Amino acid sequence: MGFLVAAACATLALAGPGAAAPAKTPAATTYRIVPLAPNSFPAGINNKGQVAFTEFVGGLPRARFYDGATVRDLGTFGGSSAVVNALNEQGQVAGTAETAVGPFHAFRWSRTAGLVDLNPPGVGNSIATDINAKGQVVGTAQFTPPSPRDLAFRWSPATGMVNLGSLGPESESVAFAINDPGTATGWSDGPTGPILTQAVKWPPGGGLVPLNDFPSIASSGLDINNAGQVVGGAAFDSRLNDQAFLWTREGGLQGLGTEPSFQSWADEITEKGLVIGQLYTTPSDRNGVIWSRENGLLTVGTPTVDFSDTADANNRGQVVGTLNGRGYIWTRATGFVDLTSRVVGAPPDLTLFSGLVLNDNGTIVAATDAGNLVLLVPEACHALPPVSGPVKITGAARVNALLSFSASFRDVDVRDTHKAVWSWGDGSKTAATLSGKNGTGSVSGQHAYRAPGIYTVRLTITDSTGKSSTAERKVVVAESGTAVAGQGAFASPANAASTGPRRAAIGNFAFLSEGARNAAVEVNVAGLVLRSTQVDAVTSDGARVSYSGQGTVNGRADYRFTLTATSGAKTGGKDRVHVRITHTDPASKAEVVDYDNGAGAKGAAQKAAAAEGSLVLGEGKFTFGSR
């Protein structure tokens, strides 16, 4: 299965050591947009421009791979869902796919071998989190079903899946990253068992090396470069206050200057030693940070005033992320540059929410307010798909009310003609009304919904050469004007999901309730698709609404959730949404946190209780009883 996205772009060569020095005032870099897919989350982009990502389709995640011309579905092991977590320079992808009988297994995919199941017989659920240049994969697996513990593993074609062990006989462990020499890093519960963890590394020759002396609720190694330098978050003393760290063989565990923050961690370290991470000044005020040995710590924006994330860094010293809801690229020389201002050939109302991943050529994968994932190419391109702006709605979204939908679009190939289709999310589709010329146009349509609920509207615009792009948004339809409702996008921190990709993401949410009727909650974020099956409680005080209940995650039942939305207009702050998703371990009966955007690296309930969650981006909004 493949979706044509083909684009012809000039080749951008990296300057070698002997290259001439650049001019003192180089021309500002601009970007062409290559739309990839709606409602998606990237795992990585390599220097060939290949992208691995997860797309949410019909309430389920699907693993995707963009090879420079076509988006391919990577399939499953007979189940309905798959998630991509990592990509290497060879175009090999690591992730997790559902089996026909229920468990999910770690996989490695390549063009030549296809989807390879990494599980040996007898191993239960497993998740692949990273892959190195040699094709070695790390993650976590349940080696002892039916009473499983999650334990870190390393896999290669020669060794198969190897249990890396933990610090104690009852402890669990997870490996998050592996470098090219084969050393992995992650966390292990302490020797006395669950709750408190230590940052650890697993050398390629075997064994387990703790990196900090004080177990805490969130200590973990999160990334490692080929020099063996490890970054993450850890407790440095008996206060057990987790802070960003750098570990080296020569210097041991070193703080990055983030204290006295509430909490911080380092997400990534490049081969040049540039570190990015996140810092919480308070439980609800988050800023990205950038650190280097030469220049120390730089905070992105002003704490408690600005909101920011750092999402990825490359070996040229470029960093991408989001600052106050707008994507940026940063270098030491240029400072922070708004990515939206550097895009050529896009609709004027399109906003880039965040730069998410980038390669050493400076090509970026970004999230937009049109609900899709796009490639930003810093070079001349033609034969591109059309680019849609965000879908806009006119009218009150009530049952049987006729709503008007519209979007603008641009196409750099001005001779193309276009057609468009609306998919309304209720099983119906209609051809769109389209007007425009010379590569600029608009699309419109009307639709009435016959039942209350949360619907996903998709607009697909196709040019005369067969290339297309899709924009997406949620529509929350109520029966009356007394509904409590909301929808929008939010900036998810890098450590919010307990396993899987450890990078910042853009998620989306929607909620609805009318007294005790029609209650529903939906969340898509970081490879997780939550759909409520039962809302047990709804509380609202006019400024804040909270939902709790039961639901499915990636099509699987027996999950619990809470979603709290806080209106900035009513509280004198900013609109925020806090999402917490959990399940019960079948053996220990303990609560397991799957996602929490107000907690530490292992989803600590102690810190989550006080957090207000993430900033709501763009035109997302809440309505408390007056639609």
C-alpha positions as CSV (number, residue, x, y, z in Angstrom):
1,M,0.0,0.0,0.0
2,G,1.4,3.4,-0.9
3,F,0.4,7.1,-1.2
4,L,2.0,9.2,-3.8
5,V,3.8,12.3,-2.4
6,A,6.5,12.6,-5.0
7,A,8.5,15.9,-5.2
8,A,11.5,17.0,-7.2
9,C,13.9,18.9,-5.0
10,A,17.5,20.0,-5.6
11,T,20.2,18.2,-3.7
12,L,21.6,20.0,-0.7
13,A,25.2,18.9,0.1
14,L,26.7,19.2,3.5
15,A,29.9,21.2,3.6
16,G,32.9,19.1,4.4
17,P,35.9,20.1,6.6
18,G,37.6,21.8,3.7
19,A,34.7,23.9,2.6
20,A,35.0,27.7,2.3
21,A,33.8,29.8,5.1
22,P,30.2,31.1,4.6
23,A,29.5,34.7,3.8
24,K,29.0,37.0,6.9
25,T,25.4,37.7,5.9
26,P,24.1,34.5,4.2
27,A,20.6,34.6,2.6
28,A,17.8,33.5,5.0
29,T,16.9,29.9,4.6
30,T,13.4,29.3,3.2
31,Y,11.4,26.1,3.0
32,R,9.1,24.3,0.5
33,I,6.3,22.2,2.0
34,V,5.8,18.5,1.2
35,P,2.6,17.3,2.9
36,L,3.0,13.8,4.4
37,A,-0.2,12.8,6.2
38,P,-2.9,14.0,8.5
39,N,-3.0,13.4,12.3
40,S,0.5,11.9,12.5
41,F,3.5,11.7,14.8
42,P,7.1,11.4,13.5
43,A,9.7,9.0,14.9
44,G,12.6,10.3,12.9
45,I,14.1,11.6,9.6
46,N,17.4,10.4,8.2
47,N,19.9,12.2,6.0
48,K,18.4,10.6,2.9
49,G,15.2,12.5,3.7
50,Q,13.3,9.3,4.6
51,V,10.7,9.7,7.4
52,A,9.2,7.2,9.7
53,F,6.0,8.2,11.4
54,T,2.7,6.9,12.9
55,E,-0.6,8.0,11.4
56,F,-3.9,7.7,13.3
57,V,-6.5,6.2,11.0
58,G,-10.1,5.5,12.2
59,G,-9.1,5.4,15.8
60,L,-6.1,3.2,15.3
61,P,-2.3,3.9,14.8
62,R,-0.6,2.7,11.6
63,A,3.1,2.6,11.0
64,R,4.2,4.7,7.9
65,F,7.5,5.2,6.0
66,Y,8.1,8.0,3.5
67,D,10.9,7.0,1.0
68,G,11.2,10.3,-0.7
69,A,8.4,9.7,-3.2
70,T,5.7,7.5,-1.6
71,V,4.2,7.0,1.9
72,R,4.1,3.3,2.6
73,D,2.1,1.4,5.2
74,L,4.4,-1.1,7.1
75,G,1.6,-3.5,8.1
76,T,1.1,-5.5,11.3
77,F,1.5,-9.0,12.5
78,G,-2.2,-9.8,11.8
79,G,-3.6,-7.2,14.2
80,S,-5.0,-3.8,13.4
81,S,-2.4,-1.3,14.8
82,A,1.3,-0.5,14.6
83,V,3.5,2.3,16.0
84,V,6.8,3.5,14.7
85,N,9.4,4.5,17.3
86,A,12.8,4.9,15.5
87,L,14.6,5.1,12.1
88,N,18.3,4.7,11.2
89,E,20.4,5.9,8.2
90,Q,19.9,2.6,6.4
91,G,16.1,3.2,6.2
92,Q,15.4,0.5,8.8
93,V,12.5,1.2,11.1
94,A,11.8,-0.1,14.7
95,G,8.5,-0.1,16.4
96,T,5.6,-2.2,17.7
97,A,2.8,-4.1,15.9
98,E,-0.2,-5.9,17.0
99,T,-0.5,-9.7,16.4
100,A,-3.6,-11.5,15.3
101,V,-4.1,-13.0,18.7
102,G,-3.8,-9.8,20.7
103,P,-0.2,-9.3,22.1
104,F,2.0,-6.6,20.4
105,H,5.5,-7.5,19.3
106,A,8.6,-5.4,18.6
107,F,9.5,-5.2,15.0
108,R,12.3,-4.1,12.6
109,W,11.3,-3.2,9.1
110,S,13.3,-2.7,5.9
111,R,12.5,-2.5,2.2
112,T,14.3,-5.8,1.6
113,A,13.2,-7.9,4.6
114,G,9.8,-6.3,5.3
115,L,8.3,-6.5,8.8
116,V,10.4,-8.8,11.1
117,D,9.0,-10.0,14.4
118,L,11.7,-9.7,17.1
119,N,10.0,-11.9,19.7
120,P,11.3,-15.4,20.3
121,P,8.8,-18.1,21.4
122,G,7.4,-17.6,24.9
123,V,7.9,-13.8,25.1
124,G,4.8,-11.7,25.7
125,N,4.3,-8.0,24.8
126,S,7.3,-6.1,23.6
127,I,8.1,-2.6,22.4
128,A,11.1,-1.5,20.3
129,T,12.2,2.0,21.3
130,D,15.4,2.7,19.3
131,I,17.6,1.3,16.5
132,N,21.3,2.1,15.7
133,A,23.3,2.2,12.4
134,K,24.1,-1.5,12.7
135,G,20.4,-2.4,12.9
136,Q,20.5,-3.4,16.6
137,V,17.2,-2.7,18.3
138,V,16.5,-2.0,22.0
139,G,13.3,-1.8,24.0
140,T,11.4,-3.6,26.7
141,A,9.7,-7.1,26.7
142,Q,7.8,-9.4,29.0
143,F,10.1,-12.4,29.2
144,T,8.2,-14.4,31.8
145,P,4.4,-14.6,31.0
146,P,1.8,-15.1,32.4
147,S,3.2,-13.2,35.4
148,P,5.3,-10.7,33.4
149,R,7.9,-8.1,34.3
150,D,8.9,-5.6,31.7
151,L,12.7,-6.0,31.1
152,A,15.0,-4.2,28.8
153,F,16.2,-6.1,25.7
154,R,18.8,-5.7,22.9
155,W,18.2,-7.5,19.6
156,S,20.4,-8.2,16.6
157,P,20.0,-10.7,13.7
158,A,23.0,-12.7,15.2
159,T,21.8,-12.8,18.9
160,G,18.1,-12.5,18.7
161,M,16.3,-10.8,21.6
162,V,18.6,-10.7,24.7
163,N,17.2,-10.0,28.1
164,L,19.4,-7.2,29.6
165,G,18.1,-7.7,33.1
166,S,17.6,-5.2,35.9
167,L,19.1,-4.1,39.3
168,G,17.0,-6.5,41.4
169,P,15.2,-9.9,41.2
170,E,11.8,-8.2,41.3
171,S,12.8,-5.0,39.4
172,E,11.7,-3.9,35.9
173,S,13.7,-2.1,33.3
174,V,13.4,-0.3,30.0
175,A,16.1,0.6,27.4
176,F,15.3,3.9,25.5
177,A,18.3,4.4,23.3
178,I,21.3,2.6,21.8
179,N,24.5,4.0,20.2
180,D,26.3,2.6,17.2
181,P,28.9,0.7,19.3
182,G,25.9,-1.1,21.0
183,T,25.7,0.5,24.5
184,A,22.1,1.0,25.6
185,T,20.7,3.3,28.2
186,G,17.4,3.6,30.1
187,W,16.2,2.9,33.6
188,S,15.8,0.1,36.1
189,D,13.9,-0.1,39.3
190,G,16.2,-0.1,42.2
191,P,17.4,-3.4,43.9
192,T,14.5,-3.3,46.3
193,G,11.8,-3.4,43.5
194,P,9.3,-1.1,41.9
195,I,8.5,2.6,42.4
196,L,12.1,4.1,42.6
197,T,14.3,3.9,39.6
198,Q,17.9,4.6,38.6
199,A,19.5,5.7,35.3
200,V,21.5,2.8,33.9
201,K,23.5,1.7,30.9
202,W,24.1,-1.7,29.4
203,P,27.5,-2.1,27.7
204,P,27.6,-4.3,24.6
205,G,29.7,-6.9,26.4
206,G,27.0,-7.4,29.0
207,G,26.3,-6.2,32.6
208,L,24.3,-3.4,34.0
209,V,25.9,-0.1,35.2
210,P,24.0,2.4,37.4
211,L,24.7,6.0,36.6
212,N,23.3,7.6,39.8
213,D,23.4,6.6,43.4
214,F,19.9,7.8,44.6
215,P,16.9,6.0,43.2
216,S,14.0,8.4,42.5
217,I,10.5,8.4,40.9
218,A,11.8,9.4,37.5
219,S,15.6,8.7,37.1
220,S,16.4,7.5,33.6
221,G,18.9,7.6,30.8
222,L,17.2,8.9,27.7
223,D,19.9,9.2,25.0
224,I,23.5,8.2,24.3
225,N,25.9,9.3,21.6
226,N,28.7,7.3,20.0
227,A,31.2,8.7,22.5
228,G,29.2,7.0,25.2
229,Q,27.9,10.2,26.7
230,V,24.5,9.7,28.3
231,V,21.8,12.3,29.1
232,G,18.6,12.0,31.0
233,G,17.0,12.9,34.3
234,A,18.2,11.8,37.8
235,A,18.3,12.5,41.5
236,F,21.7,13.8,42.6
237,D,21.1,13.5,46.4
238,S,18.7,12.4,49.0
239,R,16.2,15.2,48.1
240,L,15.3,12.9,45.2
241,N,14.6,16.0,43.0
242,D,15.1,14.9,39.4
243,Q,17.2,17.2,37.2
244,A,18.8,17.0,33.8
245,F,22.2,15.3,33.7
246,L,25.1,14.5,31.5
247,W,27.1,11.3,32.3
248,T,30.6,10.7,30.9
249,R,33.3,8.1,31.7
250,E,35.6,10.9,32.8
251,G,33.3,13.1,34.8
252,G,30.6,10.7,36.0
253,L,27.2,12.3,36.6
254,Q,27.0,16.1,36.1
255,G,24.1,18.5,36.4
256,L,23.4,20.9,33.6
257,G,22.6,23.9,35.7
258,T,18.8,23.5,35.8
259,E,18.4,23.7,39.6
260,P,16.4,25.0,41.5
261,S,13.7,24.0,39.0
262,F,10.8,21.9,40.0
263,Q,12.0,19.2,37.6
264,S,14.1,18.9,34.5
265,W,15.5,16.3,32.1
266,A,17.7,16.1,29.0
267,D,16.1,14.3,26.1
268,E,18.9,14.1,23.5
269,I,22.6,14.6,22.9
270,T,24.2,15.0,19.4
271,E,27.5,13.6,18.3
272,K,28.9,17.1,18.9
273,G,27.8,17.1,22.5
274,L,24.9,19.6,22.1
275,V,22.1,18.7,24.6
276,I,18.4,19.5,24.5
277,G,15.8,19.0,27.2
278,Q,12.9,20.4,29.2
279,L,12.7,22.3,32.4
280,Y,9.6,22.8,34.7
281,T,9.8,26.0,36.8
282,T,6.5,25.0,38.4
283,P,4.4,21.8,37.8
284,S,2.6,23.6,35.0
285,D,5.3,25.9,33.5
286,R,7.5,24.2,31.0
287,N,10.4,25.5,28.9
288,G,12.8,23.9,26.5
289,V,16.5,24.1,27.3
290,I,19.7,23.9,25.2
291,W,23.1,23.1,26.7
292,S,26.6,22.9,25.5
293,R,29.9,22.6,27.4
294,E,31.2,25.8,25.8
295,N,28.1,28.0,26.4
296,G,26.3,26.5,29.3
297,L,22.4,26.4,29.6
298,L,20.1,28.4,27.4
299,T,16.4,28.5,28.3
300,V,13.9,28.8,25.4
301,G,11.8,31.8,26.3
302,T,11.2,33.3,29.7
303,P,10.0,30.8,32.4
304,T,6.4,31.4,33.7
305,V,5.9,33.9,30.8
306,D,6.6,31.9,27.7
307,F,5.8,28.2,26.9
308,S,8.3,26.2,24.9
309,D,9.7,22.8,24.0
310,T,12.9,21.5,22.3
311,A,12.0,18.6,20.1
312,D,15.2,17.6,18.1
313,A,18.8,18.7,17.4
314,N,21.2,17.8,14.6
315,N,25.0,17.6,14.2
316,R,25.1,21.1,12.7
317,G,23.9,22.7,15.9
318,Q,20.3,23.3,14.7
319,V,17.5,22.8,17.2
320,V,13.7,22.7,16.4
321,G,10.7,22.9,18.7
322,T,7.8,25.2,19.7
323,L,7.7,28.6,21.3
324,N,4.3,30.0,22.4
325,G,2.6,27.7,19.9
326,R,4.8,28.4,16.9
327,G,7.5,26.2,15.4
328,Y,11.0,27.5,15.5
329,I,14.5,26.6,14.3
330,W,17.5,27.8,16.4
331,T,21.2,28.1,15.9
332,R,23.8,29.8,18.1
333,A,24.5,32.3,15.2
334,T,20.9,33.1,14.2
335,G,18.9,32.7,17.4
336,F,15.3,31.7,17.2
337,V,13.6,31.9,13.8
338,D,9.8,31.4,13.3
339,L,9.4,28.6,10.8
340,T,6.1,29.8,9.5
341,S,7.8,33.1,8.4
342,R,10.2,31.1,6.2
343,V,7.8,28.9,4.3
344,V,7.3,29.6,0.5
345,G,4.2,28.6,-1.4
346,A,1.9,28.0,1.6
347,P,-1.6,29.4,2.3
348,P,-1.3,32.7,4.3
349,D,-3.4,31.3,7.2
350,L,-1.3,28.1,7.7
351,T,0.7,28.1,11.0
352,L,3.5,25.6,11.8
353,F,2.9,24.6,15.4
354,S,6.2,22.9,15.9
355,G,9.4,21.6,14.3
356,L,9.5,18.0,15.5
357,V,12.5,16.2,13.9
358,L,15.3,17.3,11.5
359,N,18.3,15.8,9.8
360,D,21.8,17.0,9.2
361,N,20.8,18.6,5.9
362,G,18.4,20.9,7.8
363,T,15.2,19.2,6.4
364,I,12.5,19.4,9.1
365,V,9.3,17.5,9.8
366,A,6.7,19.9,11.3
367,A,3.2,19.9,12.6
368,T,0.7,22.4,11.3
369,D,-2.7,23.9,12.3
370,A,-4.2,22.1,9.4
371,G,-3.9,18.9,11.4
372,N,-1.2,17.3,9.3
373,L,2.5,16.5,9.2
374,V,4.7,18.2,6.6
375,L,8.2,18.1,5.4
376,L,10.1,21.4,5.2
377,V,12.7,21.2,2.5
378,P,15.4,24.0,2.5
379,E,15.9,23.8,-1.3
380,A,14.2,24.5,-4.6
381,C,11.4,22.0,-5.3
382,H,8.7,21.5,-8.0
383,A,6.1,18.8,-8.7
384,L,4.8,19.3,-5.2
385,P,1.3,18.3,-3.9
386,P,-1.1,21.2,-3.1
387,V,-0.8,22.6,0.4
388,S,-4.0,23.1,2.4
389,G,-4.6,25.7,5.1
390,P,-6.6,24.8,8.3
391,V,-10.3,23.7,7.9
392,K,-12.6,26.4,9.3
393,I,-16.2,26.1,10.4
394,T,-19.0,28.6,10.4
395,G,-22.1,28.0,12.5
396,A,-23.1,26.4,15.8
397,A,-22.2,22.7,15.8
398,R,-25.6,21.3,16.9
399,V,-27.6,18.3,15.7
400,N,-29.3,19.0,12.3
401,A,-27.7,22.4,11.9
402,L,-26.2,23.1,8.5
403,L,-22.5,23.9,9.0
404,S,-20.2,25.6,6.5
405,F,-16.7,24.4,6.1
406,S,-13.8,26.1,4.2
407,A,-10.1,26.0,3.6
408,S,-7.6,27.8,1.4
409,F,-4.8,26.1,-0.6
410,R,-1.7,26.9,-2.6
411,D,0.1,24.9,-5.3
412,V,3.6,25.9,-6.5
413,D,2.9,24.2,-9.8
414,V,0.6,26.9,-11.1
415,R,-0.5,24.9,-14.2
416,D,-2.1,22.1,-12.1
417,T,-5.9,21.9,-11.8
418,H,-7.5,20.5,-8.7
419,K,-10.4,18.6,-7.2
420,A,-11.3,18.0,-3.6
421,V,-13.4,15.7,-1.4
422,W,-14.9,16.2,2.1
423,S,-15.0,13.2,4.4
424,W,-17.4,14.1,7.2
425,G,-16.5,11.5,9.8
426,D,-20.1,10.1,9.9
427,G,-19.6,7.7,7.0
428,S,-20.5,10.2,4.3
429,K,-18.4,12.0,1.7
430,T,-19.2,14.8,-0.8
431,A,-17.3,16.5,-3.6
432,A,-16.1,20.0,-2.5
433,T,-16.8,23.2,-4.2
434,L,-13.5,24.5,-5.4
435,S,-12.4,27.8,-7.0
436,G,-9.0,29.3,-7.9
437,K,-6.3,29.9,-10.5
438,N,-2.6,30.2,-10.8
439,G,-1.9,27.9,-7.9
440,T,-4.1,29.7,-5.4
441,G,-7.6,28.7,-4.4
442,S,-10.3,27.9,-1.8
443,V,-12.5,24.9,-1.0
444,S,-15.9,24.9,0.6
445,G,-18.7,22.6,1.6
446,Q,-21.7,22.2,3.9
447,H,-22.9,19.4,6.1
448,A,-25.4,18.6,8.9
449,Y,-24.8,16.0,11.5
450,R,-27.8,13.9,12.6
451,A,-26.5,12.8,16.0
452,P,-24.4,14.3,18.8
453,G,-20.8,13.2,19.1
454,I,-17.2,13.8,18.1
455,Y,-16.5,13.7,14.4
456,T,-13.2,13.9,12.3
457,V,-13.5,15.9,9.2
458,R,-10.9,15.3,6.5
459,L,-10.4,17.5,3.4
460,T,-8.3,15.9,0.6
461,I,-7.2,18.1,-2.3
462,T,-5.8,16.3,-5.4
463,D,-4.0,17.9,-8.3
464,S,-4.1,17.0,-12.0
465,T,-1.0,14.8,-11.7
466,G,-2.5,12.6,-8.9
467,K,-0.6,14.1,-6.0
468,S,-2.7,15.0,-3.0
469,S,-2.7,16.3,0.6
470,T,-5.1,16.1,3.4
471,A,-6.1,18.5,6.2
472,E,-8.1,17.3,9.3
473,R,-9.9,18.7,12.3
474,K,-12.4,17.6,15.0
475,V,-16.0,18.7,15.1
476,V,-17.9,18.4,18.4
477,V,-21.7,18.3,17.8
478,A,-24.1,18.8,20.6
479,E,-27.9,18.5,21.0
480,S,-28.4,21.8,22.7
481,G,-26.8,25.0,23.8
482,T,-26.1,23.8,27.3
483,A,-23.2,21.5,26.3
484,V,-19.8,21.4,27.7
485,A,-17.4,20.9,24.8
486,G,-14.0,21.5,23.5
487,Q,-11.4,20.5,20.9
488,G,-7.9,21.5,19.8
489,A,-4.3,20.7,19.6
490,F,-1.8,20.7,22.5
491,A,2.0,20.5,23.0
492,S,2.9,17.2,24.6
493,P,6.2,17.0,26.5
494,A,8.9,14.5,25.5
495,N,8.5,12.3,28.6
496,A,4.7,12.0,28.7
497,A,4.4,8.5,27.3
498,S,5.9,5.8,29.6
499,T,7.3,3.8,26.7
500,G,7.8,4.5,23.0
501,P,9.1,7.7,21.4
502,R,10.7,10.1,24.0
503,R,10.3,13.3,22.1
504,A,8.0,16.3,22.2
505,A,4.8,15.9,20.1
506,I,1.7,17.7,19.1
507,G,-1.5,15.9,20.2
508,N,-5.2,16.6,19.7
509,F,-8.2,16.2,21.9
510,A,-12.0,16.6,21.9
511,F,-14.6,16.3,24.7
512,L,-18.4,16.6,25.0
513,S,-21.1,16.3,27.7
514,E,-24.6,17.6,28.1
515,G,-25.5,16.9,31.8
516,A,-25.4,13.2,32.1
517,R,-25.9,12.6,28.4
518,N,-23.7,12.3,25.3
519,A,-20.4,12.3,27.2
520,A,-17.4,11.4,25.1
521,V,-13.6,12.0,25.1
522,E,-11.0,11.4,22.3
523,V,-7.3,12.0,22.5
524,N,-4.6,11.2,19.9
525,V,-1.0,11.7,21.0
526,A,2.5,10.1,21.0
527,G,1.4,6.9,19.3
528,L,-1.7,6.5,21.5
529,V,-5.3,6.7,20.4
530,L,-7.8,7.0,23.4
531,R,-11.5,6.6,22.7
532,S,-13.8,6.7,25.7
533,T,-16.3,3.8,26.1
534,Q,-17.7,5.0,29.4
535,V,-17.5,8.4,31.1
536,D,-17.9,7.8,34.9
537,A,-17.8,11.4,36.1
538,V,-17.9,15.0,34.7
539,T,-17.2,17.9,37.0
540,S,-17.2,21.6,35.9
541,D,-17.0,24.9,37.8
542,G,-17.3,27.2,34.8
543,A,-13.6,27.6,34.4
544,R,-12.4,24.0,34.5
545,V,-14.0,20.7,33.4
546,S,-12.7,17.3,34.3
547,Y,-13.7,13.9,32.7
548,S,-12.9,10.5,34.1
549,G,-13.8,7.1,32.8
550,Q,-12.9,4.0,30.8
551,G,-11.8,3.6,27.2
552,T,-9.7,1.9,24.6
553,V,-6.2,2.7,23.7
554,N,-5.1,1.7,20.2
555,G,-8.2,-0.5,20.0
556,R,-7.5,-2.3,23.3
557,A,-10.0,-2.2,26.2
558,D,-9.5,-1.8,30.0
559,Y,-7.8,1.6,30.2
560,R,-8.8,4.4,32.5
561,F,-8.4,8.1,31.8
562,T,-8.8,11.6,33.1
563,L,-8.9,14.7,31.0
564,T,-9.0,18.2,32.6
565,A,-9.4,21.3,30.5
566,T,-8.8,24.7,32.1
567,S,-10.0,27.9,30.4
568,G,-7.4,30.7,30.5
569,A,-10.0,33.3,29.9
570,K,-11.8,32.3,33.1
571,T,-8.6,31.8,35.2
572,G,-6.4,34.7,34.0
573,G,-3.9,32.3,32.4
574,K,-3.7,30.2,29.3
575,D,-5.9,27.4,28.0
576,R,-4.5,24.1,29.1
577,V,-5.4,20.4,28.9
578,H,-4.1,17.6,31.2
579,V,-4.5,14.0,30.0
580,R,-3.7,10.9,32.1
581,I,-4.1,7.4,30.8
582,T,-3.6,4.3,32.9
583,H,-4.2,0.5,33.1
584,T,-4.0,-2.1,35.8
585,D,-1.2,-4.6,35.7
586,P,-2.9,-8.0,35.5
587,A,-0.3,-9.7,37.8
588,S,0.5,-7.1,40.5
589,K,-2.9,-5.2,40.2
590,A,-0.9,-2.0,40.4
591,E,-1.7,1.1,38.4
592,V,0.5,1.5,35.3
593,V,0.7,5.0,33.8
594,D,0.7,4.9,30.0
595,Y,0.6,8.7,29.4
596,D,0.6,11.8,31.6
597,N,1.5,15.3,30.3
598,G,1.7,16.7,33.7
599,A,4.2,14.2,35.3
600,G,7.8,13.0,35.3
601,A,9.5,10.4,33.2
602,K,7.6,7.5,34.7
603,G,4.3,9.3,35.0
604,A,4.5,10.0,38.8
605,A,1.1,10.5,40.3
606,Q,2.5,12.7,43.0
607,K,3.5,15.4,40.5
608,A,0.6,14.8,38.1
609,A,-1.9,15.7,40.7
610,A,-0.8,19.3,40.8
611,A,-0.1,19.8,37.1
612,E,-2.4,21.7,34.8
613,G,-1.0,19.9,31.7
614,S,-0.1,21.4,28.3
615,L,-0.8,24.6,26.5
616,V,-3.7,24.5,24.0
617,L,-2.5,25.6,20.5
618,G,-4.0,27.7,17.7
619,E,-7.8,28.0,17.6
620,G,-8.6,25.2,20.0
621,K,-11.3,26.3,22.4
622,F,-13.6,25.2,25.3
623,T,-17.3,26.0,25.7
624,F,-18.9,25.7,29.2
625,G,-22.6,25.6,28.5
626,S,-23.3,28.4,26.0
627,R,-22.9,27.2,22.4
